[in-house]
Each structure stands twice: as C-alpha cells, then as structure tokens.
C-alpha cells in the first residue's frame, strides 16, 4: 500500500473538451495524429506515434489564481478512454520509458505555493514519491511533469 494516489485528468473534463472543442482559456482544441508519445492525461498511457489521434489544449491543474498557477499544453486521446485506475502506483509505461518520459516532481503547499522540486532521473519514481511525501510534511500534493517540456502529466495526492 502506497502513501500516495495518482490523479489523472478527469473523464468529465476530457468529455467536455471533446464535446466543446474549446479549452478553459477559450482556445480551440487541436486534433492531430500523434507525433510523440504524450501521454494521454486521462489514461496515462503513451500514444502510438503515427497511429493514435489526440487532442491538444491548454490546461491548468490549479484551483487558485496566483503566481504559481501554470497552464500549459496537454494531450488527451481523441476518443473516450478509461481513466488510469491503478492509482497507488505511478503509470508503469511512463515509469519504464525514461527516454521519452523524463520526469520531475514539483511539490505544492496547501495554499498552492511551490515548495519542492526534484528531477527523477534514474530513481524509481514510486520510491521517490514515497520518500518525498514522508520527509516533506509541507507538501500537500505533487505534480509529475515532463522534465524537458515541463508540461503537466498528473497530480499525486497523499493517500
């Protein structure tokens, strides 16, 4: 049993994006053939480049309007997918592919202040999440981000 819970983009948010074709910032959603691995922010599975269709849009994983409220580009599958369900472990396909998914963990306080950052590198991301949450009581939640593009992948809450 882990001390964390992986939180993908909600199926409700994804359905709204698929239906309205507009993101929360008023931008048109772009549908395209996958040119990279993504991942889909709902299923947390990589895309098959040249095969899967995906939607690109701006997204902010934050609730509060302040200086740390970062929005940025994310992808979801163009068609409906099952949300990531094994929430007590980091998505294994992302974890196993350190070349296409270089990771960083960013920790936030309850008032949404950035209080921690760490590159995952060659570390086991599940073990690192456990350690970070156990040794940093001021972290309310983490974001997993692509360490190169800095785009949001998923939220990680304390269990």
N, C-alpha and C positions, 0 to 999 in steps of 0.2 A: 504494500500500500504506500503510495507516494504522499508527500505533503503538498502536492500541487494539483491543479486542474487546468488542462488546456482548454481554451475558449476560442473556437473558430468564429468567423463571421457568421451571423445568424442566418438561418434559412429564410426568415422573414425579410431581412434586409436584402438578401440575394434575389428573392422573388420580386420585391419592389423594384430593384434595379433592372431586372429582366423585363418587367412589365412596362415601366415608365420610360426606360431607356434614358434616364436622366439621373445624375448623382445628386447628393445633398447640397452641392455647391452650384447647381444649375447648369452643369456641363453635360453635353451629350455623351452618352456611353458609346464606346467604340467597340464594335465586334470585329474580330480578326482571327485568322488561322494562327495557332500558337507558333511563335518563332523561338521561344525559350521555354524553360521548364516551370516557370511560375513560382510557386504552386497556386492552385485554386485555394482561395482563402476560406471556403466553406468545407470542402472535403479534406483539405490539407494534403492533397495528392499532387505530384508533379504532372504537368501537361506533357503530352507526346508532341514534340515539335513537328509541324507539318501535317498533323492529323487532327488534333483537338481544336475545337473552336472555343474562344474565350472572349470575355468582356473586360474591357479596360475602363476604369473610372477612378475618380478621386474619392478618398475615404479618410475619415478621421476617427480613430478608435477612442477618442477622448470625450468625456462628458462636460468638462469645464472649459470655459473660454478664458484662457490665459496664455502666457508666452510659451508654454510647453505643448500647447495644442497643435501638434503637427499633422497636417493632412498630406496625403501623397497618393501616388498611383498604386492600385492593386488590381489583381485579376481574379475573376471567378469563371467557372465553366459556363458556357453559353446556355447549356441545357441544365435542367434541375439535377442535382446530385445529393447524395446523402451527406449530412454534416459529419465531420470527424467525430467518432464515438468513443474511442479508447482514450478518454480524457485524462487518465492517470499516467500516461507516458507521452513523450514527445513523438510526433509522427515519424515512424521508422524510416520511411522512404526519404524524408528530408534529412533526418539524422545520419543516414548512411551515405549520403552524397555530399561530402564536404567541398567538392569542387564546384558543383552547381548551386549549392546552398551554404555559402559561408555565413555563419551566424554570429550575431551579437545579442546580448541580453541587456535590456535597459530597465532599470527599476524606478518605480514612482512611489511617492508617499501618498497617503490618503487624500491630501489636498492637491494631487497631481503635479508635484514638483519632482523633477528628475534628481534622484539621489544615488544612482548606481549605474555604471556601465561596465561591460566586460565582453571582450571577444571570446567566443567559444573555442576557436582554433581546433586543435586535435583532441580537446577534452570531450568526455562523454556528456552530452548536453543534459540528459536526465540527472546524472550525478551532480553536475554543476548547478542546476536549478535547485536541487535538494539542499546543497551546501549554501548557496546564496540566500535562500529563504530562511534557513536555520540560523545563519550568522548575521543577518541584517534585519532586525525587527522593525526598522523604519520603512521597509519596503512593503507596500500594500499589494502591489502586483507588478509583474514584469511584462515587457513586450519582447517577443522574439522578432528580430529584424534581420534583413539581408545585410551583412556586414559591408558589402560593397555598395549596393544601391541605397541602403538604409530604408527600404520600404518595409512596411509593417507586414508581418506574417500571421501572428496570432498573439492573443493575450494569455498570460499564465497567472492564475489566481492561486492564493493559498487555499488548500483543501480544508 
